[in-house]
Amino acid sequence: MSPTGTGRPLLDADEARVARASRELTKLAAAMVSRPMDRDLHEQMRSFLETESEPALTSWDVLVARTPDELKERISTVLTAQALRRVS
């Protein structure tokens, strides 16, 4: 995702990685509720844990280490870019 006209991604690499991991884990968790003994689903979870979990956790550590001022700045930047996207 990039703000209109900038060519730059809306989210930085750590933010994007955490967002992707969160979406994938939510999808897997919801599927586990309805299909708890699905072997394919278990394999998908194992694959996620083996390949994506550690990088996502490392990115999470980066995000939670941000100061309140850094977080406010990022929120402002993202919200502004989203608003500009909507009006264009």
QUISULCOR-V272658 format. One record per backbone hydrogen bond with DSSP energy under -1.0 kcal/mol. CO is the residue of the C=O (numbers start at 1). NH is the residue of the N-H. E is the energy in kcal/mol with one decimal. If there is no record, write none. Layout:
CO;NH;E
CO;NH;E
This chain:
1;10;-6.1
3;6;-1.8
8;3;-1.0
12;16;-2.7
13;17;-2.4
14;18;-2.4
15;19;-2.4
16;20;-2.7
17;21;-2.5
18;22;-2.6
19;23;-2.3
20;24;-2.5
21;25;-2.9
22;26;-2.3
23;27;-2.3
24;28;-2.7
25;29;-2.9
26;30;-2.4
27;31;-2.1
28;32;-2.3
29;33;-1.4
30;34;-1.4
31;35;-2.7
35;38;-1.7
38;42;-2.1
39;43;-2.2
40;44;-2.3
41;45;-2.3
42;46;-2.6
43;47;-2.7
44;48;-2.4
45;49;-2.7
46;50;-2.4
47;51;-2.2
48;52;-2.5
48;53;-1.8
52;56;-2.0
53;57;-2.7
54;58;-2.5
55;59;-2.3
56;60;-2.4
57;61;-2.2
58;62;-1.6
59;63;-2.3
60;64;-2.7
63;66;-1.3
67;71;-2.6
68;72;-2.6
69;73;-2.2
70;74;-2.3
71;75;-2.7
72;76;-2.5
73;77;-2.5
74;78;-2.7
75;79;-2.8
76;80;-2.4
77;81;-2.3
78;82;-2.5
79;83;-2.3
80;84;-2.5
81;85;-2.0
82;86;-1.9
83;87;-1.6
